[in-house]
């Protein structure tokens, strides 16, 4: 980057940052004390992306005045700063703000402001030296347009049922967008207190992190809300919303006021979220043994919102589908989603807000924990939702990503805003959660819980990194802690604390193998008499052991694997820590079968060599209940992953799921069905009509009994309802006559009722999808979509509309998504993915992405999860060498952007994996179907 070297040279102009200026420069500064200094002879004083560390913000006093008619805002900020080196410069962040005035209070001098837009920084020059050890008040006035899009201080709108459009203004600052709303030290380590004042028209309300302590009338049409000073926090957690919403309120058992805000007409959909939030806050206060430190927690449904939700301290913001629950139209899956998202954001009030990572390379400390706490909290507060059944899917998603060469370590370098945004991915969230799950089972629940409580207490209102967590979990403490602590060791024992399977455990060494290197281990198991021989390799789905690249891609990879296994001779789960490439365990001659990675608590794939899979197959056919449903699901997952990686022939995996005709548990059933559906969806896009037909026929025949058992209702347990949605959806997609007939009749009834009939929520999406296949049905659904007040219902209808076989209709939807009125911009990325899922739409979606690339990047920002999902999702349906070349050529044509993205490498890896899968498995699958 040429700019960096230019800035480095410019350091020699005027002063070196942090140096004591010479006497002549100091004197000239004093002489011009009353005048505005010119900027002609000044050069930007700082060349790095990260701010200097010698000026620390202590307190922000922020005044904002958004104008919701003209869609702009003005403001001022007074920042108390602590100067730790003599300097003439204050360097901080600002992006897109017009700075109209900058002063150091008490100096009575308007100071020059230099801008470095490429680093989103401003430099404020003080002719008088700011002295080390002193505190100063920096005062800045600024203004800007309310942002378009979903970051910074941005505008949002909603439409009432009478057709009136209403405006609101909201914030989303994580990771690097607080600087779009006010000049600030926008890095997680610069924690400070914030005192916010917001000016508004009387017809609106304003919300921020803290409660309003005073409201002052400025004039007849202007009111100022003054909020209490916040606790010490990072800038990305500051939030404010100006809107005309209504709320429902309740109080937790410890006296925290909880409110749910939504547009007035959706107010009735807020009650479930209120119940969940109160329960969750009570649960977390008990689990973490730390009181929630603010007096209130607001949860608000924002009509335009890119991600699922955001954990701003005391004012969590949500997409409407993540917060609102409408009993007539929201399904059991919608209910689970709302519960889990609230559980996630409220976990962040401790993990992330109270204790924050030092830098974005360790964002998994926030996101992996919050993702994992979703499961712990929902299991404790809503056991009937059976959330444990979904944790496997989270870990399977992580394995899918991590077994590509383009994966990354959990803790990875990230410097610029694009790289930082890319850290919010499957690795940080899902792999992070699964590695924590493994650690919790390894250390036991009590030790894990006491360790994270110690971590949260020790680093409250501070910043931490990986090592701090390992030290807390390993119970390294001061002597004082040692005397009082239940699981405490002196620091000299830090590396030798848990006696585990006869070995002392170095927790840091173990966990570094999971967080500092990418990928996932494959443990290959071979039975030799009374011993189990073990070998670990890196598991890769894009390169075969026979490939020349294989040895290089395996080099240097080694994990400390907490192995668990079950056998038929006892109900005990055995444990063994594998720290070398090869190992062996004594299991005894009398053992007839062994299952490694009990209940998939460990994050590794298992391959049973030398007839081991035949033993497993036999066990499943003869006595599948000898294994838990998690073990059965794990075996199905591993078998098909090994097929893709070239370690197992496809017929072995297909034979393995033959036992499913005896399976009664939802999770293994859906796991087996999911693989068959994935193959079907790839093949139906490959112009293989005969194979497509044969596979579809096989699936319908094999799962006939399960399909016929389903009722078109909302009855049954959560698991039964989930199975119903999945099974009937696939049956109708495969043109199963009874399924289509039932759906068509239900759709007809719904249409005739003029939308007054509420379809069973678990099958509504299926009914809409079948109904969308003719012109009248499609048009009626688009009309219903436009008028619905339920975000959950809108999502189901949009899914249905994108499954039309008429490509003109699909093009029309994409146009509406670009326009952003009928289909909101926030839904454009999921709309593209839905169209790509349609066998008539996947080429259309890809062409749309290529044609509209610049618009998509502008709307969603490079590095955002929306851009990542669009790239990986639209190319994920490709499986031919020709399509691979096409993707490579497009990425080459946008090289300036694609070279900054890890997502492009993931997308290419995915297509390569599909190409290889077809080359190896198409004929064997054809033969297997012919002989079945």
ChimeraX attribute file (.defattr): number of C-alpha atoms within 10 A of each C-alpha:
attribute: neighborCount
match mode: 1-to-1
recipient: residues
	/A:1	5
	/A:2	6
	/A:3	12
	/A:4	15
	/A:5	10
	/A:6	13
	/A:7	17
	/A:8	14
	/A:9	13
	/A:10	18
	/A:11	17
	/A:12	12
	/A:13	12
	/A:14	16
	/A:15	19
	/A:16	16
	/A:17	20
	/A:18	22
	/A:19	12
	/A:20	16
	/A:21	19
	/A:22	10
	/A:23	9
	/A:24	8
	/A:25	14
	/A:26	15
	/A:27	13
	/A:28	12
	/A:29	15
	/A:30	11
	/A:31	10
	/A:32	12
	/A:33	17
	/A:34	11
	/A:35	11
	/A:36	11
	/A:37	18
	/A:38	10
	/A:39	13
	/A:40	7
	/A:41	8
	/A:42	16
	/A:43	19
	/A:44	24
	/A:45	28
	/A:46	24
	/A:47	19
	/A:48	13
	/A:49	14
	/A:50	16
	/A:51	19
	/A:52	16
	/A:53	12
	/A:54	17
	/A:55	24
	/A:56	19
	/A:57	22
	/A:58	17
	/A:59	21
	/A:60	23
	/A:61	16
	/A:62	20
	/A:63	20
	/A:64	21
	/A:65	20
	/A:66	25
	/A:67	18
	/A:68	20
	/A:69	9
	/A:70	9
	/A:71	18
	/A:72	18
	/A:73	19
	/A:74	21
	/A:75	20
	/A:76	22
	/A:77	23
	/A:78	22
	/A:79	25
	/A:80	21
	/A:81	20
	/A:82	20
	/A:83	21
	/A:84	17
	/A:85	19
	/A:86	19
	/A:87	24
	/A:88	25
	/A:89	24
	/A:90	23
	/A:91	24
	/A:92	21
	/A:93	25
	/A:94	27
	/A:95	23
	/A:96	15
	/A:97	17
	/A:98	13
	/A:99	20
	/A:100	12
	/A:101	15
	/A:102	22
	/A:103	21
	/A:104	22
	/A:105	14
	/A:106	9
	/A:107	14
	/A:108	11
	/A:109	19
	/A:110	21
	/A:111	22
	/A:112	19
	/A:113	23
	/A:114	17
	/A:115	18
	/A:116	18
	/A:117	12
	/A:118	10
	/A:119	20
	/A:120	18
	/A:121	25
	/A:122	24
	/A:123	21
	/A:124	22
	/A:125	25
	/A:126	23
	/A:127	23
	/A:128	19
	/A:129	19
	/A:130	23
	/A:131	17
	/A:132	15
	/A:133	10
	/A:134	12
	/A:135	17
	/A:136	18
	/A:137	20
	/A:138	19
	/A:139	20
	/A:140	22
	/A:141	19
	/A:142	20
	/A:143	21
	/A:144	20
	/A:145	20
	/A:146	24
	/A:147	21
	/A:148	14
	/A:149	19
	/A:150	23
	/A:151	23
	/A:152	25
	/A:153	29
	/A:154	22
	/A:155	24
	/A:156	23
	/A:157	15
	/A:158	16
	/A:159	16
	/A:160	14
	/A:161	11
	/A:162	6
	/A:163	9
	/A:164	8
	/A:165	10
	/A:166	15
	/A:167	15
	/A:168	25
	/A:169	23
	/A:170	25
	/A:171	31
	/A:172	29
	/A:173	22
	/A:174	21
	/A:175	22
	/A:176	23
	/A:177	23
	/A:178	28
	/A:179	24
	/A:180	26
	/A:181	29
	/A:182	30
	/A:183	25
	/A:184	21
	/A:185	26
	/A:186	25
	/A:187	21
	/A:188	23
	/A:189	19
	/A:190	21
	/A:191	23
	/A:192	21
	/A:193	20
	/A:194	24
	/A:195	20
	/A:196	25
	/A:197	23
	/A:198	24
	/A:199	25
	/A:200	22
	/A:201	19
	/A:202	13
	/A:203	10
	/A:204	15
	/A:205	18
	/A:206	23
	/A:207	21
	/A:208	27
	/A:209	28
	/A:210	26
	/A:211	21
	/A:212	18
	/A:213	10
	/A:214	11
	/A:215	14
	/A:216	11
	/A:217	13
	/A:218	11
	/A:219	9
	/A:220	8
	/A:221	10
	/A:222	14
	/A:223	20
	/A:224	22
	/A:225	22
	/A:226	22
	/A:227	21
	/A:228	17
	/A:229	18
	/A:230	22
	/A:231	18
	/A:232	18
	/A:233	25
	/A:234	28
	/A:235	28
	/A:236	24
	/A:237	24
	/A:238	24
	/A:239	27
	/A:240	22
	/A:241	25
	/A:242	24
	/A:243	25
	/A:244	17
	/A:245	20
	/A:246	18
	/A:247	19
	/A:248	16
	/A:249	16
	/A:250	15
	/A:251	15
	/A:252	16
	/A:253	11
	/A:254	12
	/A:255	12
	/A:256	19
	/A:257	17
	/A:258	23
	/A:259	23
	/A:260	28
	/A:261	24
	/A:262	24
	/A:263	22
	/A:264	12
	/A:265	14
	/A:266	20
	/A:267	16
	/A:268	17
	/A:269	21
	/A:270	24
	/A:271	18
	/A:272	18
	/A:273	22
	/A:274	25
	/A:275	16
	/A:276	19
	/A:277	25
	/A:278	20
	/A:279	19
	/A:280	25
	/A:281	25
	/A:282	19
	/A:283	19
	/A:284	21
	/A:285	16
	/A:286	12
	/A:287	15
	/A:288	19
	/A:289	15
	/A:290	14
	/A:291	14
	/A:292	22
	/A:293	15
	/A:294	16
	/A:295	14
	/A:296	19
	/A:297	27
	/A:298	25
	/A:299	28
	/A:300	26
	/A:301	23
	/A:302	27
	/A:303	21
	/A:304	22
	/A:305	24
	/A:306	23
	/A:307	16
	/A:308	16
	/A:309	24
	/A:310	26
	/A:311	25
	/A:312	31
	/A:313	31
	/A:314	27
	/A:315	26
	/A:316	24
	/A:317	29
	/A:318	26
	/A:319	20
	/A:320	24
	/A:321	25
	/A:322	24
	/A:323	32
	/A:324	30
	/A:325	26
	/A:326	21
	/A:327	17
	/A:328	13
	/A:329	20
	/A:330	22
	/A:331	25
	/A:332	20
	/A:333	16
	/A:334	22
	/A:335	21
	/A:336	17
	/A:337	17
	/A:338	23
	/A:339	27
	/A:340	24
	/A:341	21
	/A:342	28
	/A:343	28
	/A:344	27
	/A:345	28
	/A:346	29
	/A:347	28
	/A:348	25
	/A:349	25
	/A:350	27
	/A:351	25
	/A:352	29
	/A:353	26
	/A:354	22
	/A:355	24
	/A:356	28
	/A:357	21
	/A:358	18
	/A:359	17
	/A:360	25
	/A:361	21
	/A:362	23
	/A:363	26
	/A:364	29
	/A:365	26
	/A:366	23
	/A:367	27
	/A:368	26
	/A:369	26
	/A:370	28
	/A:371	28
	/A:372	24
	/A:373	24
	/A:374	24
	/A:375	21
	/A:376	18
	/A:377	26
	/A:378	25
	/A:379	16
	/A:380	14
	/A:381	16
	/A:382	15
	/A:383	11
	/A:384	12
	/A:385	19
	/A:386	15
	/A:387	22
	/A:388	14
	/A:389	16
	/A:390	13
	/A:391	21
	/A:392	21
	/A:393	17
	/A:394	18
	/A:395	23
	/A:396	21
	/A:397	15
	/A:398	25
	/A:399	27
	/A:400	16
	/A:401	23
	/A:402	24
	/A:403	24
	/A:404	25
	/A:405	20
	/A:406	19
	/A:407	22
	/A:408	20
	/A:409	19
	/A:410	28
	/A:411	24
	/A:412	20
	/A:413	15
	/A:414	16
	/A:415	14
	/A:416	13
	/A:417	19
	/A:418	18
	/A:419	20
	/A:420	21
	/A:421	19
	/A:422	21
	/A:423	28
	/A:424	18
	/A:425	20
	/A:426	24
	/A:427	27
	/A:428	28
	/A:429	24
	/A:430	26
	/A:431	31
	/A:432	27
	/A:433	28
	/A:434	27
	/A:435	22
	/A:436	22
	/A:437	25
	/A:438	19
	/A:439	20
	/A:440	17
	/A:441	15
	/A:442	19
	/A:443	17
	/A:444	11
	/A:445	13
	/A:446	11
	/A:447	18
	/A:448	21
	/A:449	17
	/A:450	21
	/A:451	23
	/A:452	19
	/A:453	18
	/A:454	22
	/A:455	21
	/A:456	24
	/A:457	18
	/A:458	14
	/A:459	15
	/A:460	18
	/A:461	20
	/A:462	21
	/A:463	21
	/A:464	22
	/A:465	19
	/A:466	20
	/A:467	13
	/A:468	16
	/A:469	19
	/A:470	22
	/A:471	19
	/A:472	22
	/A:473	25
	/A:474	27
	/A:475	29
	/A:476	24
	/A:477	21
	/A:478	13
	/A:479	13
	/A:480	10
	/A:481	15
	/A:482	16
	/A:483	12
	/A:484	9
	/A:485	15
	/A:486	11
	/A:487	18
	/A:488	24
	/A:489	21
	/A:490	16
	/A:491	17
	/A:492	10
	/A:493	15
	/A:494	21
	/A:495	16
	/A:496	15
	/A:497	21
	/A:498	19
	/A:499	9
	/A:500	13
	/A:501	11
	/A:502	9
	/A:503	12
	/A:504	12
	/A:505	18
	/A:506	17
	/A:507	21
	/A:508	18
	/A:509	13
	/A:510	17
	/A:511	19
	/A:512	18
	/A:513	18
	/A:514	23
	/A:515	22
	/A:516	14
	/A:517	18
	/A:518	22
	/A:519	29
	/A:520	27
	/A:521	25
	/A:522	20
	/A:523	25
	/A:524	18
	/A:525	22
	/A:526	18
	/A:527	19
	/A:528	13
	/A:529	13
	/A:530	13
	/A:531	15
	/A:532	17
	/A:533	17
	/A:534	20
	/A:535	17
	/A:536	25
	/A:537	18
	/A:538	23
	/A:539	26
	/A:540	27
	/A:541	26
	/A:542	22
	/A:543	22
	/A:544	16
	/A:545	13
	/A:546	9
	/A:547	8
	/A:548	10
	/A:549	11
	/A:550	15
	/A:551	11
	/A:552	8
	/A:553	14
	/A:554	14
	/A:555	10
	/A:556	10
	/A:557	16
	/A:558	19
	/A:559	25
	/A:560	20
	/A:561	22
	/A:562	20
	/A:563	20
	/A:564	19
	/A:565	17
	/A:566	21
	/A:567	20
	/A:568	14
	/A:569	13
	/A:570	9
	/A:571	9
	/A:572	10
	/A:573	14
	/A:574	16
	/A:575	17
	/A:576	16
	/A:577	19
	/A:578	20
	/A:579	15
	/A:580	13
	/A:581	14
	/A:582	13
	/A:583	14
	/A:584	16
	/A:585	13
	/A:586	11
	/A:587	19
	/A:588	12
	/A:589	10
	/A:590	11
	/A:591	14
	/A:592	11
	/A:593	15
	/A:594	20
	/A:595	21
	/A:596	25
	/A:597	24
	/A:598	21
	/A:599	21
	/A:600	24
	/A:601	24
	/A:602	22
	/A:603	25
	/A:604	25
	/A:605	26
	/A:606	23
	/A:607	22
	/A:608	22
	/A:609	14
	/A:610	12
	/A:611	11
	/A:612	16
	/A:613	18
	/A:614	15
	/A:615	14
	/A:616	19
	/A:617	20
	/A:618	14
	/A:619	18
	/A:620	22
	/A:621	18
	/A:622	12
	/A:623	11
	/A:624	19
	/A:625	15
	/A:626	14
	/A:627	18
	/A:628	14
	/A:629	20
	/A:630	20
	/A:631	22
	/A:632	27
	/A:633	24
	/A:634	23
	/A:635	29
	/A:636	20
	/A:637	22
	/A:638	20
	/A:639	25
	/A:640	21
	/A:641	25
	/A:642	21
	/A:643	19
	/A:644	24
	/A:645	21
	/A:646	21
	/A:647	17
	/A:648	19
	/A:649	18
	/A:650	22
	/A:651	15
	/A:652	15
	/A:653	22
	/A:654	19
	/A:655	14
	/A:656	23
	/A:657	24
	/A:658	15
	/A:659	18
	/A:660	20
	/A:661	14
	/A:662	14
	/A:663	19
	/A:664	12
	/A:665	17
	/A:666	18
	/A:667	22
	/A:668	24
	/A:669	24
	/A:670	18
	/A:671	20
	/A:672	21
	/A:673	19
	/A:674	16
	/A:675	16
	/A:676	17
	/A:677	18
	/A:678	11
	/A:679	16
	/A:680	20
	/A:681	17
	/A:682	18
	/A:683	21
	/A:684	19
	/A:685	20
	/A:686	16
	/A:687	9
	/A:688	10
	/A:689	11
	/A:690	11
	/A:691	20
	/A:692	21
	/A:693	14
	/A:694	14
	/A:695	22
	/A:696	23
	/A:697	15
	/A:698	15
	/A:699	17
	/A:700	18
	/A:701	11
	/A:702	15
	/A:703	16
	/A:704	13
	/A:705	11
	/A:706	17
	/A:707	21
	/A:708	12
	/A:709	8
	/A:710	15
	/A:711	13
	/A:712	20
	/A:713	14
	/A:714	18
	/A:715	12
	/A:716	11
	/A:717	13
	/A:718	18
	/A:719	17
	/A:720	14
	/A:721	23
	/A:722	18
	/A:723	21
	/A:724	24
	/A:725	22
	/A:726	17
	/A:727	21
	/A:728	25
	/A:729	18
	/A:730	20
	/A:731	21
	/A:732	20
	/A:733	16
	/A:734	20
	/A:735	15
	/A:736	16
	/A:737	11
	/A:738	13
	/A:739	22
	/A:740	20
	/A:741	14
	/A:742	14
	/A:743	24
	/A:744	20
	/A:745	14
	/A:746	22
	/A:747	22
	/A:748	13
	/A:749	15
	/A:750	19
	/A:751	17
	/A:752	11
	/A:753	11
	/A:754	10
	/A:755	14
	/A:756	10
	/A:757	13
	/A:758	12
	/A:759	21
	/A:760	18
	/A:761	24
	/A:762	25
	/A:763	24
	/A:764	25
	/A:765	24
	/A:766	28
	/A:767	29
	/A:768	26
	/A:769	28
	/A:770	28
	/A:771	27
	/A:772	26
	/A:773	17
	/A:774	12
	/A:775	13
	/A:776	12
	/A:777	19
	/A:778	23
	/A:779	14
	/A:780	16
	/A:781	23
	/A:782	20
	/A:783	12
	/A:784	16
	/A:785	21
	/A:786	14
	/A:787	15
	/A:788	14
	/A:789	17
	/A:790	21
	/A:791	22
	/A:792	22
	/A:793	23
	/A:794	22
	/A:795	17
	/A:796	22
	/A:797	25
	/A:798	22
	/A:799	21
	/A:800	24
	/A:801	28
	/A:802	28
	/A:803	26
	/A:804	24
	/A:805	16
	/A:806	14
	/A:807	16
	/A:808	10
	/A:809	17
	/A:810	25
	/A:811	17
	/A:812	10
	/A:813	22
	/A:814	21
	/A:815	14
	/A:816	16
	/A:817	21
	/A:818	18
	/A:819	13
	/A:820	14
	/A:821	13
	/A:822	15
	/A:823	21
	/A:824	17
	/A:825	23
	/A:826	21
	/A:827	18
	/A:828	25
	/A:829	23
	/A:830	19
	/A:831	25
	/A:832	26
	/A:833	24
	/A:834	22
	/A:835	27
	/A:836	25
	/A:837	22
	/A:838	22
	/A:839	19
	/A:840	19
	/A:841	26
	/A:842	23
	/A:843	20
	/A:844	19
	/A:845	26
	/A:846	23
	/A:847	13
	/A:848	16
	/A:849	19
	/A:850	16
	/A:851	11
	/A:852	12
	/A:853	14
	/A:854	13
	/A:855	12
	/A:856	20
	/A:857	15
	/A:858	11
	/A:859	18
	/A:860	20
	/A:861	19
	/A:862	22
	/A:863	23
	/A:864	23
	/A:865	21
	/A:866	22
	/A:867	22
	/A:868	20
	/A:869	19
	/A:870	24
	/A:871	24
	/A:872	21
	/A:873	23
	/A:874	25
	/A:875	25
	/A:876	24
	/A:877	25
	/A:878	26
	/A:879	23
	/A:880	17
	/A:881	14
	/A:882	11
	/A:883	17
	/A:884	20
	/A:885	13
	/A:886	14
	/A:887	21
	/A:888	15
	/A:889	12
	/A:890	12
	/A:891	19
	/A:892	13
	/A:893	12
	/A:894	13
	/A:895	12
	/A:896	10
	/A:897	15
	/A:898	17
	/A:899	13
	/A:900	15
	/A:901	19
	/A:902	17
	/A:903	24
	/A:904	21
	/A:905	19
	/A:906	21
	/A:907	25
	/A:908	23
	/A:909	24
	/A:910	26
	/A:911	24
	/A:912	22
	/A:913	22
	/A:914	22
	/A:915	19
	/A:916	21
	/A:917	20
	/A:918	18
	/A:919	12
	/A:920	15
	/A:921	17
	/A:922	15
	/A:923	12
	/A:924	14
	/A:925	19
	/A:926	15
	/A:927	12
	/A:928	13
	/A:929	16
	/A:930	11
	/A:931	7
	/A:932	7
